[in-house]
Amino acid sequence: EIVLTQSPGTLSLSPGDRATLSCRASQNVNSNYLAWYQQKPGQAPRLLIYAASSRATGIPDRFSGSGSGTDFTLTISRLEPEDFAVYYCQQYDSSRWTFGQGTKVEIK
Amino acid sequence: EEQLVESGGGLVQPGGSLRLSCAVSGFTLNNFWMTWVRQAPGKGLEWVANINQDGSGKYYVDSVKGRFTISRDNAKNSLDLQMNSLRAEDTAVYYCARERLRNIGYYLDCWGQGTMVTVSS
């Protein structure tokens, strides 16, 4: 089973700052099967990035994804007030999904 | 509008059973694999189970194997999760979600709002 480890656990930043979130896999991940989700309190997760670097429909271009192999990154170029949330990476392998433990982006 | 609506959550005693349902609208269910994901209070997301288009392929996270059964009724546009021998650690919000396979990318692109399951005496 592929384990995804996200870092940091919490990121304390101000609106306008750049956020860099890391997702490291215990073994190589097919980049086509690496996605990022945003979740706000009381809401279902929302797809942000799929195939490691493709933005989902309606996602602003301040969100970008990169990486391959075992190391993936979600970058938010300039934080807007609505971006403070928890972010999860996710991968698919052998008919099963696994999630990272999440990174909380909070207002400093 | 594509929509998933979960139901069936509630309070159940340890060892008890509960059946969750996910009503699908706005798209053709039999074109997609479907998944259940759960989230314990204050914790992260955990994939629980998924099922292929005709119900012949089912996969489970190890912690629920032998206790949970995923099923679907494409004619009724519904997805179910039968949960038996429930434990306190099964307490969570349960989400159903659609799996989407594209030329590039495989991801969960449509989610319900979740239904809460509490296992407690």
Interface residues (C-beta under 8 A of the other chain):
Chain A: N32 Y33 A35 Y37 Q39 Q43 A44 P45 R46 L47 Y50 A51 S54 A56 Y88 Q90 Y92 S95 R96 W97 T98 F99 G100 Q101 G102
Chain B: T35 V37 G44 L45 E46 W47 N50 G57 Y59 V61 Y95 R102 I104 G105 Y106 Y107 L108 D109 W111 G112 Q113 G114
